[in-house]
């Protein structure tokens, strides 16, 4: 069905109607980052004449085909998608989804990120974005040639937020009430963007789902990774400009190999991620927060029991050798103390838990406690285990519950009438908290507080399960064991 025609600052767009929701897909927010713009900052789109169709998703960023599925990939990938109840003047809260995928994969068009239900049930405008990933978005070659720029994937995200700020009102959204939310590396992007000067004023609230807040690298580490990447490609530093014309497919293959080799050499450390360049990203995010050099906006942050399930064994340490190697290059003296804290868990599970906690839980706690000194902060842990009809338990991950996308490829195994009601009840509670936060900057309902704020004294944490409850410092023994471990810089 034909949908609303809206007039953006650059031209007219026509979307579609999908079950009484207006949808615009494949909306270009920046020029194609190709040819002379490869490895350069995104540039604004130019004006166009006539009405441009926004009915099909745009291409996704180049990434390993095994992760991309059947989606069309192309370097021309800087698109976003919008779901809105109506293109009117109501000025609804805007929720901008930053997808994750270890900074090497992912896209806003993935079916589990469909914003239809959230927009319809919550009367909000949902936006999902693409941004450059892998070597094209997150490697630093500036030491070799100043024709390259840093943090391109993050710069894309800022460009998309700037486009939203300038245009979202014609889609029925409020440009002064924007919440960014993302998971995994998308969650890392959220915790990083809170400290990026050029992102200030582009959003007013932030939700970080299973972030890796400390996966941000100094120049020295970033240079080691980029040099390894050039070695994989067989490109010398003096011929760095070959990267400008190399087929994208070759860059993706080398990115995949770099991820694999890096996970073996330095378990738990992603090769791709934000770089402290002293300019776009002036300082390590935790240091910026601790020194109060950041914008103060409400934050909701948390992790899942099964965060490691998506990437095991891609980069998360999962066995004794990988755990030993992780501590070897970070903090050998902390290894025995930390391993002892998991004494009551079977050894195989303990190793998985250590890898998960090193990657997600402990960095998130560090970030939450630092941020809570500045601004209102809420923390959660998702423990709900939903039994599937035939194949055991669904991984304990909150993403499909927040979006309520149980028909998506990753989660469509919830296909039994017996178990679907339980999943939907959990989903309703989580989604309502997210929507309250987007509306009010507080996950609590207007009628009263059920989720206290997090701080270093009480460490109140919402535990999402079949029955939700608040727990004070739920990971105390684990947190204390990791305290002071020099593993995050």
PALO-226797 format. One record per atom (N, C-alpha, C): residue in one letter; x negated, y negated, z. Coordinates in steps of 0.02 Angstrom, whole numbers, plus 50000, padded with zeros to 5 digits. Each point is the difference from the previous one (the first is absolute). Example, Ala and Ser with C-alpha at 12.3 -4.5 7.8 and 13.67 -1.06 7.14 Angstrom:
BEGIN
A493405028450390;A500454994150000;A499554994050000;S500184994749964;S499584994150003;S500394994550037;
// end
This chain:
BEGIN
X499585006050000;X500424994050000;X499564993850000;X500204994949962;X499634993849997;X500044996550068;X499444997250022;X499994996750064;X499914992549993;X499844996950057;X499964992750003;X499404997349961;X500104994249968;X499464996249970;X499804994750050;X499354999850016;X499744995050046;X499484995849964;X499894994150025;X499514995549970;X499424998950049;X499435003049984;X499404999150041;X499634993849978;X499444998550033;X499624994149982;X499685000749931;X499965006149973;X499685001149936;X500495001849944;X500615002050017;X500485001849949;X500585004150027;X500445002249954;X500605003750019;X499875007550002;X500315003350050;X499945007350008;X500695003050006;X500105005749967;X500635003650007;X499865007050027;X500345001850054;X499925006650029;X500605004449987;X500145004550046;X500575004649993;X500395000150066;X500585003149997;X500395001450060;X499975007550013;X499835001850061;X499935007050019;X500405001250063;X500595003049993;X500435001450057;X500114993850043;X500204994749966;X500184993750031;X499404996250030;X499405001749978;X499404996350021;X499654997449937;X499794993850002;X499624997149944;X499275002350004;X499755002349943;X499315002649998;X499634996949942;X499404997650013;X499554997649948;X499365004150006;X499835003649948;X499425004450001;X499464997349952;X499385001550017;X499454998249955;X499944992549989;X500084996150053;X499934992849995;X499264998150006;X499744996849948;X499294998250000;X499884994050046;X499535000850049;X499854994450044;X499324996949986;X499615003149956;X499344997349981;X499835002749931;X499524996649969;X499795002349934;X499695007050004;X500005003449944;X499685006649998;X499264999350016;X499745003750049;X499304999450020;X499545004149955;X499994998449937;X499635003949950;X499514995449964;X499555003249960;X499504996449961;X499614995350046;X500014993449986;X499614995350039;X500244999550072;X500625002250015;X500274999650068;X499885006350041;X499705005149970;X499825005950040;X499474997950052;X500105002250061;X499564998350057;X500014992550016;X500544996649980;X500084993050016;X500664998950038;X500054994450034;X500614998450038;X500614999749953;X500585001750026;X500614999749958;X500164992849981;X500274999149941;X500204993449976;X500754999749992;X500314994250011;X500734999449995;X500245001749929;X500625002649997;X500305001449935;X500154993449965;X500045000249934;X500174994149961;X500764999849988;X500254994249983;X500724999349987;X500195003749936;X500625002449998;X500255003349940;X500674997049982;X500195001149938;X500654997549976;X500495005849996;X500654998549999;X500515005149996;X500095003650066;X500335005849998;X500145004050059;X499595006449996;X499605001250051;X499585006050002;X500355005550039;X500015006149973;X500305005650034;X499575002350059;X500335001550056;X499665002650059;X500405006150023;X500035005049955;X500425005950013;X499605006450011;X499365000049979;X499585006050007;X499394998450043;X499795004950040;X499404999150039;X499404998849954;X499544995850022;X499384999049964;X499515005750012;X499465000049964;X499485005250008;X499704999550071;X499785005850025;X499685000150066;X499254999249990;X499634998050052;X499284999149994;X499655006649981;X499464999649961;X499615006049985;X499795003650063;X500135006650004;X499855003950059;X499965007349981;X499745004250044;X499955007249983;X500685002749979;X500025003549944;X500645002449973;X500345004850047;X499625003750041;X500315004750046;X500394996450055;X499864993550010;X500364996250050;X500554995849968;X499944998749936;X500464995449967;X500635003349975;X500005006649993;X500585003549973;X500094998449926;X500604998649981;X500154998849929;X500044992649983;X499854995750048;X500054992849988;X499504997749947;X500194995049960;X499564997149951;X499484995750036;X499365000949983;X499464996250031;X499714995249950;X499804994150024;X499684995149957;X499684994650043;X499454997149976;X499714994450036;X500474994150004;X500444999449952;X500524994850001;X500545002450048;X499894998750065;X500425003250051;X500264995250053;X499884993649993;X500184995350053;X500734998149996;X500425004750022;X500734999249998;X500285000750070;X500604997450009;X500385001150062;X500725001749982;X500365002650049;X500705002149991;X500424997050056;X500624998249983;X500434996550048;X500685003350004;X500245001250061;X500685002350013;X500354994750042;X500574997649978;X500364994850037;X500755001249995;X500364998950056;X500735000849996;X500314995449947;X499744993949995;X500264995349950;X499484994549987;X499994997549938;X499584994449983;X500404993650013;X500074998350064;X500404994250020;X499584995450043;X500324995650036;X499634995150041;X500035001850074;X500075006350017;X500095002150069;X499364999650042;X499425000549968;X499354999850034;X499935005650052;X499985006149975;X499935005950042;X499265001050021;X499895003650055;X499325002050016;X499695004049943;X499354999149990;X499645003449946;X499505004950031;X500005006149975;X499535005250025;X499575002349941;X499354998850005;X499535001449946;X499595006250018;X500095005349960;X499675006450013;X499345000349963;X499465001550039;X499335000949973;X499845007550004;X500035003649944;X499905007350003;X499285001850017;X499915005950029;X499345002550017;X499795005849956;X499415002650014;X499745005649962;X499245000050000;X499704998750059;X499275000150008;X499664994849956;X500364995049978;X499744994849955;X499755002849934;X500235006049983;X499825002949935;X500625002049961;X500585000150032;X500615002049966;X500594996250029;X500605001449972;X500614996950025;X500284994949952;X500654998650008;X500344995149959;X500674998350032;X500254994049987;X500634997950027;X500605003449970;X499905003549944;X500565003249965;X500125007250022;X499605002650045;X500095006850024;X500695000850032;X500345005649985;X500705000550019;X500134999750075;X499525002050042;X500134999650072;X499984992950026;X499804995149957;X500004993050020;X500584996249968;X500505003549975;X500584996749971;X500354995750053;X500094993649984;X500274995550050;X500764999450000;X500355004349963;X500724999449991;X500385000450066;X499895005350038;X500385001150062;X499844994650051;X499374998250007;X499814994950048;X500324993349983;X500014998249935;X500304993749979;X500755000150012;X500335005649985;X500725000450006;X500235000250072;X499685004350040;X500215000750070;X499794994050043;X499444997049983;X499744994650042;X500134993049976;X500294999449940;X500114993449970;X499344996049999;X499485003249974;X499354996949992;X499785000749928;X499484996349981;X499695000749935;X499365004150010;X499935005549964;X499425004450005;X499574999249938;X499364999150009;X499534999449944;X499455005250010;X499825003549947;X499425004550002;X499514997749947;X499355000750014;X499494997249956;X499505005349978;X499684998749944;X499405003549978;X499404995550013;X499425003050008;X499384996250003;X499435004649977;X499454997149978;X499455004149976;X499705004350055;X499815006149983;X499735004650050;X499355003149974;X499715004350042;X499375003249981;X499454994949988;X499535001849956;X499444995549985;X500234993649968;X500555000149962;X500254994049967;X500274994850049;X500175002350060;X500294995450049;X499614999050063;X499555004850017;X499704999850067;X499275001950004;X499614998949947;X499285000650006;X499694993149989;X499434998850032;X499684993549999;X499365000449959;X499994996749942;X499424999849957;X499694993149997;X500194995650046;X499784993149997;X499254999150012;X499695004850034;X499284999650012;X499615000649934;X500305003549952;X499665001149936;X500164994649948;X500614997150003;X500204995249949;X500584995750027;X499944993549995;X500524995650026;X500614999649955;X499995003749944;X500605000549958;X500525004650030;X499805003750052;X500465004450035;X500244996450063;X500605001850024;X500274997250061;X500205005550048;X500084998350062;X500155004850053;X500755000650013;X500185005450034;X500685000850029;X500554998849950;X499935002749940;X500484998649947;X500695002650016;X500045005950030;X500665002750018;X500354995550051;X499634997450049;X500284995450049;X500204993449966;X499594997749954;X500164993849964;X500655000949960;X500095006149972;X500635001449965;X500594999450048;X499925002750060;X500554999850049;X500174992750018;X499494995950008;X500124992950015;X500354996749942;X499795001749938;X500324997249940;X500745001949997;X500155006350018;X500705002150000;X500404996350053;X499714998950058;X500344996450053;X500114992649981;X499524997349963;X500084993149977;X500574999549950;X500045005149955;X500555000249951;X500675000550037;X500025004350051;X500615000950039;X500194993450034;X499524996750029;X500134993650033;X500334995049952;X499764999949937;X500234995249950;X500665001949968;X500185006550000;X500555002349959;X500565003750036;X499885002650059;X500475004850029;X500684996950015;X500044993450007;X500644996850016;X500535001349947;X499795000349936;X500495001049946;X500255007349999;X499665004450036;X500215006950005;X500425001250063;X500174994750036;X500415000750060;X499595000650064;X499344998649996;X499575000750059;X499794993350029;X499745000350062;X499764994150036;X499244999949997;X499704995349965;X499274999849996;X499664998350065;X500384997750050;X499734998450065;X500135005550051;X500255005749977;X500115005750045;X499785006449964;X499355000849994;X499715005749963;X499625004550049;X500155006449997;X499655005050040;X499605004449953;X499355000850012;X499615004949963;X499985006350040;X500065005749966;X499935006450034;X499685005049952;X499615004550028;X499645004949960;X499765005750042;X499795005549966;X499795005950037;X499315002249976;X499635003350046;X499335002549985;X499564994249975;X499715000549940;X499594994349976;X500444993949990;X500655000949987;X500454994349998;X500084996950068;X499975004050052;X500014997450069;X499354996550016;X499445002749974;X499364996650008;X500024993249965;X500334999749942;X500074993649965;X500384995050043;X500525002450035;X500394995650044;X499564997350056;X499645004350035;X499594997750056;X499424995549975;X499795001049938;X499474995749973;X500284993349977;X500585000149965;X500294993849975;X500164995150057;X500125002550059;X500134995650057;X499414995450014;X499405001849974;X499404996050013;X499724996849936;X500365000549944;X499774997149937;X500264992849995;X499564995049997;X500234993049999;X500494998449944;X499885002749939;X500434998249943;X500695003250005;X500115004650047;X500655003250009;X500434996350051;X499734995150034;X500384996550052;X500594996249971;X500565000850033;X500614996749978;X500395003849948;X499735005649976;X500345003949949;X500455005450030;X499925001450065;X500455004750034;X500044998050073;X500545002150033;X500134997850069;X500025005750050;X499995006249977;X500025005850044;X499615005749966;X499775004950040;X499595005449972;X500155006650035;X500075005349960;X500095006850026;X499445004349970;X499595002850043;X499455004349978;X500155007250020;X500155004249951;X500175007050012;X499385004449988;X499785003350052;X499415004349996;X499424996549964;X499814994050023;X499454996649967;X499335003050020;X499484998049965;X499315001650018;X499664993250009;X500174996350053;X499794993050006;X499254998849999;X499615005150018;X499284999050002;X499665002349936;X500375002249951;X499715002049936;X499894993949956;X499574995650024;X499804994049966;X499244999750006;X499654998449946;X499285001149999;X499604993749993;X499434999950034;X499524994749993;X499665000649932;X499644994849982;X499684999949935;X499505005749990;X499645001750053;X499505005349994;X500315006749982;X500525002050035;X500345006349985;X500334999649931;X500304994449984;X500334999349935;X499495000849943;X499414997450010;X499495000649948;X499775007249991;X499935003650055;X499815007149995;X500515003949958;X500644998650013;X500535003549964;X500004998349926;X499924993649984;X500004997949929;X499395002849963;X499435000350035;X499415002949968;X500095007449986;X500335003550046;X500155007149989;X500465000949940;X500484995549993;X500475000349944;X499624999049934;X499554995349997;X499614998949939;X499575006149984;X499735003250051;X499605006149989;X500435005549969;X500625000750025;X500455005149972;X500134998749926;X500064993749981;X500124998249930;X499365000049959;X499425000250033;X499384999649963;X499864993049973;X500224995050037;X499914993049980;X499504996750046;X499474997149972;X499514996450039;X500254993150017;X499704997050052;X500214993450021;X499924994849945;X499495001049959;X499884995249947;X500515000449943;X500405005349999;X500515000749949;X500705000150031;X500084996450054;X500624999950038;X500594997849957;X499874995849950;X500554997449959;X500345005449958;X499705005949997;X500345005649965;X500675001650033;X500054998450065;X500635001350035;X500584996149970;X499844994549967;X500524995749971;X500365003349941;X499655004549967;X500285003049939;X500095007650005;X499795002950054;X500075007350008;X500735001950001;X500205005649968;X500705002150002;X500235000850073;X500614997950013;X500285000550067;X500005007250025;X500125004849954;X500025007050019;X499335002250029;X499444997549972;X499345001750026;X499904997250070;X500264994050011;X499944996950066;X500415003950052;X500595002549980;X500415003950045;X499665006650018;X499715003349950;X499655006350014;X499424998950049;X499624994649988;X499444998550045;X500264998250070;X500564996550003;X500304998250065;X500195006350039;X500305004849965;X500195006450032;X499395003750027;X499485000149960;X499395003450021;X499694996450060;X500014993449999;X499734996150056;X500395001650064;X500665000449995;X500415001650058;X499815006850029;X499925004949956;X499845006850022;X499315000250033;X499504997149967;X499325000250026;X499944996050065;X500354994550003;X499974995950060;X500315003650060;X500555003649987;X500345003650055;X499565005550028;X499545002649960;X499545005150024;X499414996950036;X499764994449974;X499414996850030;X500184996050063;X500584996649998;X500204995750056;X500745001250015;X500175005750031;X500705001650013;X500374994550037;X500614998649977;X500414995050032;X499914992949974;X499514999149956;X499864993449973;X500204999749926;X500494995949984;X500224999349931;X499484996049961;X499875001849937;X499534996049960;X500304993549976;X500674999849998;X500344994049974;X500364996550058;X499964993450000;X500334996250051;X499784992849999;X500314995850041;X499824992950004;X499274999150021;X499714994649975;X499304998450014;X499954993150031;X499644999550055;X499884993550031;X499504996249956;X500264995349961;X499584996549952;X499834992950023;X500274997950058;X499864993450025;X500394994549966;X500415001849952;X500384995149962;X500745001850002;X500215004549956;X500705002149999;X500175003450067;X499565004450023;X500085003150066;X499404997950042;X500084994850040;X499434996950034;X499655004550051;X500385004250035;X499715003950054;X500375006650007;X499715004450038;X500315006450017;X500664998550035;X500565002949977;X500664998250027;X500055000250076;X499745005350032;X500055000350073;X499624994250032;X499434998149971;X499624994450027;X500394993449991;X500334999349942;X500404994049988;X500564999450052;X500325005750015;X500554999950049;X499734998550070;X499455003450018;X499734998950067;X499754992950010;X499794996849946;X499784993050005;X500554995149983;X500615002749991;X500614996049989;X499964995949935;X499675002849950;X499974996649935;X500495003249951;X500625000050019;X500515003249959;X500684996750011;X500435000649951;X500674997450007;X500385004450050;X500414997050041;X500365003850052;X500725001249979;X500135006149980;X500685001949981;X500155006750032;X500645001650014;X500175006350033;X499755006149961;X499795005150038;X499725006149971;X500335006250030;X500185004649957;X500245006750020;X499515004949970;X499725004450041;X499475004549978;X500095006950032;X499825005349963;X500075006750029;X499715005449956;X500035006050026;X499725005849965;X500485005950002;X499825005449966;X500405006149997;X499615005950028;X500355004950025;X499675006150022;X499645003549943;X500284999749940;X499725003849944;X499684995649947;X499694994550021;X499684995749951;X499475003649959;X499665004950030;X499475003249964;X500255004749946;X500655001549999;X500255005149954;X499964998049927;X500034993549985;X500004997849931;X499325000449967;X499464999250039;X499344999549970;X499515005450023;X500235004750040;X499575005650018;X499935004549938;X499405002049979;X499364998150030;X499654994649959;X500364995549968;X499704995249954;X499464995850034;X500154996950057;X499484996150033;X500035000350076;X500545002450029;X500045000350073;X499625006050025;X499554999150050;X499635005750028;X500485005250028;X499895006449981;X500485005250020;X499665006250028;X499345000449999;X499675005950027;X499404997850042;X499705004950035;X499464998450047;X499414996649966;X499835002349939;X499434997049965;X500144992749982;X500614998749975;X500174993249981;X500034995450061;X500275002650055;X500044996050062;X499304998350024;X499565005150000;X499314998850022;X499664994849956;X500125000449934;X499694995349953;X500284993050012;X500644999550014;X500304993550013;X499674996650059;X499915003750055;X499684997150059;X499254998849988;X499695004149958;X499294999349987;X499834993249971;X500424997649954;X499844993649968;X500354994150034;X500365001450054;X500334994450036;X499764999550072;X500215004750042;X499844999550071;X499905007050029;X499415002949992;X499875006950024;X500135000850075;X499864994850040;X500075000650072;X500735000650022;X500474997949957;X500705000350018;X500325006749984;X499675004149961;X500315006149973;X500265004750055;X499595001950047;X500215004950049;X500554997350045;X499944993650019;X500524997050042;X500685000049965;X499994998349937;X500634999749962;X500275007049987;X499575004749981;X500245006849987;X500305003050063;X499724998450059;X500265002850062;X500714997650015;X500174994049976;X500664997350013;X500555004149966;X499825004349953;X500485004249964;X499965007250024;X499765001150061;X499865006850024;X500625004450004;X500594996850010;X500615004050010;X500335001949934;X499714998049944;X500285001449934;X499595005549967;X500315004949968;X499615005149963;X499494996749955;X499425003349993;X499434996849966;X500174997449930;X500345004049960;X500154997849932;X500444993850001;X500514999950043;X500434994150005;X499624994050028;X499555001350048;X499614994650030;X499574996549947;X499715003849955;X499594997049948;X500424995649954;X500595002349983;X500464995949960;X500194993750037;X500135000750065;X500204994250040;X499444994950006;X499385002350008;X499444995450003;X499934996149935;X500055003549944;X499964996749935;X500564994949991;X500605002050019;X500584995449995;X499914993950044;X499795001250063;X499954994550047;X499444995249983;X499445002749973;X499454995749979;X500214995649942;X500445002649957;X500194996449940;X500574995250012;X500515002150039;X500614996150006;X500144997550071;X500065004650048;X500264998250065;X499564995050037;X499375001750011;X499574995650040;X499894993249967;X499874999749934;X499964993349969;X500654996050008;X500575003349997;X500644996550007;X500084997350071;X499805004050050;X500034997750069;X499544994050011;X499395000549973;X499534994450006;X500304993649970;X500315000849942;X500294994249966;X500594997250040;X500435004550024;X500594997850037;X499814996450064;X499515002650036;X499834996850063;X499684993149988;X499604999449947;X499714993549984;X500534995149976;X500455002349958;X500504995649972;X500514997850052;X500135004550048;X500504998350052;X499784994350044;X499364998450000;X499764994250038;X500194993549965;X500165000449935;X500174994149961;X500744999149989;X500355005549986;X500694999449976;X500395006250019;X500664999549994;X500445005650016;X499835006049958;X499925005750034;X499795006249967;X500425005850028;X500215004349956;X500365006150019;X499645006049970;X499985005550038;X499655006049976;X500475006050003;X499905004749953;X500415006049998;X499585006149982;X500295005850012;X499725006349975;X500585004349976;X499935002749940;X500545004049971;X499865007450011;X500435003350041;X499905007050018;X500555004549973;X500504997249966;X500595004049982;X499815005549951;X500135006150020;X499895005849957;X500675002549975;X500144999149935;X500645001949971;X499925006749964;X500375004950022;X499955006649969;X500334999949931;X499655002949952;X500265000449932;X500405006449992;X500355000649944;X500455005649991;X499645006749994;X499425000149967;X499675006449987;X499265000050016;X499684994150002;X499274999950001;X499714996950064;X500295001550056;X499724997650062;X500174992750014;X499504996350024;X500124993250023;X499764994949949;X500364994549997;X499784994449959;X499434996450037;X499474997949964;X499474996250034;X500284994150038;X499734998750060;X500254994650042;X499714993349976;X500324997349948;X499804993749969;X500614995649995;X499944993650020;X500604995850005;X500224996949934;X499575000249947;X500164996349939;X500695001549970;X500165006449986;X500665001349970;X500574998450047;X499874999750066;X500534998350047;X500134992550000;X499484995949992;X500114992849996;X500374998149936;X499815003249944;X500324998549936;X500645004149989;X500055005450038;X500555004849992;X500045002749928;X499425002149977;X499955002649931;X499905007650003;X500485003550027;X499945007350007;X500085003749934;X500214996549948;X500035003249934;X499364999449961;X499504996550029;X499374999049965;X499635006749994;X499555000349951;X499645006249985;X499665002850061;X499664995750039;X499605002450056;X500435002850057;X500624997750006;X500405001950058;X500665003249982;X500105001849937;X500655002649980;X500155006950027;X499515003050035;X500145006650029;X500514999550058;X500164993950023;X500544999450049;X500665000649961;X500175006149983;X500575001149956;X500545004350031;X499955001050065;X500495004150034;X500494995550038;X500635001149992;X500514996150035;X499915000750076;X499705005550021;X499925001150072;X499504995150031;X499474998449963;X499464996050028;X500024992749977;X500364998549946;X500014993249974;X500284995050051;X500545001650037;X500264995150049;X499494997950052;X499585004750023;X499484998350049;X499514995049970;X499795001449938;X499534995649966;X500304993049992;X500634999749982;X500324993649989;X500084996050065;X500125003550055;X500064996550064;X499334996850020;X499465003949991;X499334997350013;X499864994149954;X500185000949936;X499894994849950;X500374993650018;X500635000650021;X500394994150017;X499684995950055;X499745003550051;X499704996450057;X499364996449979;X499575003549962;X499384996949979;X500134994249953;X500425001249950;X500164994849951;X500294993850034;X500445001050049;X500304994350036;X499474995950036;X499515003450031;X499464996350033;X499604995949949;X499855003049944;X499624996549947;X500404993949975;X500645001049990;X500424994549975;X500084994550052;X500085001950063;X500034994950053;X499364995950001;X499445003449993;X499364996550001;X499954995149941;X500235002249941;X499994995649942;X500454993950010;X500565001050034;X500474994550010;X499774995250055;X499795002850057;X499904996050060;X499274999650024;X499555003949970;X499335000450026;X499975003950065;X500495004550009;X500065004050061;X500395006349981;X499735006150015;X500355006149980;X500625001650040;X500124996250053;X500575001350043;X500654997249970;X500565003150015;X500654997349977;X500164993650038;X500424995649972;X500164993750033;X500315000950069;X500335005750012;X500365000850063;X499545001750059;X499365001449989;X499575001350057;X499385003949983;X499504999650045;X499355003249988;X500025007450019;X499795004249954;X499895007150013;X499285002049985;X499634995649967;X499315001449980;X499564994350026;X499675000950058;X499584994750028;X499384998749958;X499734994050006;X499404998149964;X499405003850028;X499505000849957;X499375003550018;X499504994950027;X499655001950053;X499424996150022;X499535004750037;X499424997450020;X499495004250030;X500175002350071;X500494996850031;X500205001950068;X500475006049999;X500544999549959;X500495005450002;X499955004849942;X499774997749941;X499925004249941;X500655003949984;X500574996750006;X500635003249984;X500025001949925;X500205006149987;X500015002749932;X500665003549988;X500334998449944;X500615003449981;X499825006749968;X500275005450028;X499905006649971;X500625001949961;X499945000349933;X500575001949958;X500045007649997;X500565002650020;X500115007249998;X500755001149989;X500235006250011;X500725001149994;X500374995850051;X499674998750057;X500234995150049;X499424995250012;X500084993749985;X499464995150009;X499924998350073;X499394998250019;X499874997950068;X499374995750003;X499944996250054;X499414995750010;X499525003650048;X499375000149981;X499495002950043;X499454994950013;X499764999850061;X499474995450019;X499325003349988;X499604997049955;X499335002549985;X500015007549985;X500365002149948;X500105007249987;X499365003849983;X499494996549978;X499385003449980;X499424998150046;X500154999250063;X499514997150047;X499355003850002;X500025006650011;X499385003950006;X499594999749936;X500345000549943;X499654999649936;X499714993049991;X500394994950015;X499774993149992;X499384998750042;X500015002350063;X499434998850044;X499385003849976;X500105005949973;X499435003949975;X499664996549942;X500394996849957;X499724996549942;X499744993150017;X500154997550060;X499834993150017;X499254998949996;X499804994849964;X499294998449994;X499635003949947;X500345004849967;X499655003949948;X499824995449943;X499375000149979;X499784995749945;X500115003249933;X500645000749982;X500155004049941;X500364996049946;X500144993750013;X500454996449955;X499694994549959;X499354998850004;X499714994749959;X499425002749961;
// end
